[in-house]
Amino acid sequence: MAQDKSEKIDNLLSKYHEYNQFNGSVLVADDGKVIFSDGYGMANMEYDIANRSDTKHRLGSITKQFTAALILQLVEEGKLELDKPISTYLPDYKGPAADVVTIHHLLTHSSGIPSYTSFPGFFEEQSRDPASPAEFVKIFADSTLQFTPGEKFSYNNSGYFLLGHIIEQVTGKSYEEVLQEKILDPLNMKDTGYDHHETILKNRASGYEKNGSGYVNAPYLDMSLPYASGSLYSTVEDLYKWDRALVTNKILSEKSKELMFKPQIADGNGHYGYGWSIGKLPVGKSTDSVPIVAHGGGINGFNTLIVRFPQEDDLIVLLNNTGGTGLRNMAVGINNILHGTEAEMPKRSIAMELFPVFENQGIEAGMKKFEKLKADDTYALNEAEMNNIGYRLLQNGKVKEAIEVFKINTKEFPDSWNTYDSLGEGYMVDGQKEKAIANYEKSIEMNPDNQNGKEMLAKIRAQ
């Protein structure tokens, strides 16, 4: 039966790879035992080096669960208290959050501190420059809180950056050293660590991003900036070791694990614990679902997903090195196979077919191609992919074409606030002020937490 499941998983992932929707490494465990572990596509396209199960990928925000575990270990040791504010451990940290945001708020993304990765110009102007934790926290320390701490969930990289800084202050060691001593060495996770660009790292995957039907090297990012929020690398095999450790009490006590996996705050799709999302994954075409604890990650050139099934002791790990792709859909398909039901096979991407047409032949040809592909059942429309090609057109100076792509997205996905935010940006770049304002206003009306939209709206109105 395990062999049958393994063959079906391989068929599913091979089809995703064939359609340029997955390029990376994967591991699947059933009842605690690995039944599938393999790689697809290239870890390095320049030298034709294949992805394997021991290929090292950047994890992005999967890092957060390791940071949360270190915090809980320090709580167990009596060195931290979850209800104490930032200022207790970082007396030099000044600003509105210092005395009112607690460790618990940071762990659950309920601090109200704005996320530095959403600051205008961060990726263009700051992301390439190294900074120490003490220096970097100053860029958001004096920021106005977006809401009362504990009031609601708002995903936040600043919070986990602060947790890393607190770990260093409390232990007197670097975040990297504490991670190595307290988790990686005890679990023999020799293929996991803090990623440094300058280090020669055997079996490291290169990060790529889609550019139409091809790929380009992902933009450089100094890894001192994702830090405790997103700077780790690992393999699918090492993440299996991590999963096995969380089944036991080797790293965390039962009490700490209960806190980590407790639904602490509603996050829009379920609940968030400490470094993990708690929710359910559907099974088959029925209304059945199974409980999961999971987390995704996205960082220049990589996106990742780890899904644990506590009741069944199953595990799915997907590490992709070609930018954003629909890993959750892949996990749903694999989960169906594990439960003995058929996995829905992927379809070809409309967005990837459209990009070169809009780019090289213009709006009329692009719209004609869209209508043709939309009527073809072998193709599917994906909001995120359409948004991505819209921004690529924008970056390439094809502003009118980008606007048309963004308009398609608002029509096809009218309930998504992000589609209107993107269309607003297209109109803003094109100098169509009133249309930009109208779309930003609609986006903010649909999502009052859209901080970027609010800032762009203020910027347009000030012109």
PyMOL commands that set and color helices and strands:
alter all, ss='L'
color gray80, all
select helices_A, chain A and resi 2-18+60-76+86-89+103-107+116-118+122-126+133-136+138-141+157-171+175-184+227-230+236-247+254-260+327-338+350-361+363-374+383-395+399-412+417-429+433-446+451-462
alter helices_A, ss='H'
color red, helices_A
select strands_A, chain A and resi 24-30+33-39+42-44+49-50+57-58+193-194+208-211+214-217+232-234+265-266+271-272+277-282+289-299+302-309+314-320+348-349+379-380
alter strands_A, ss='S'
color yellow, strands_A
deselect
rebuild
show_as cartoon
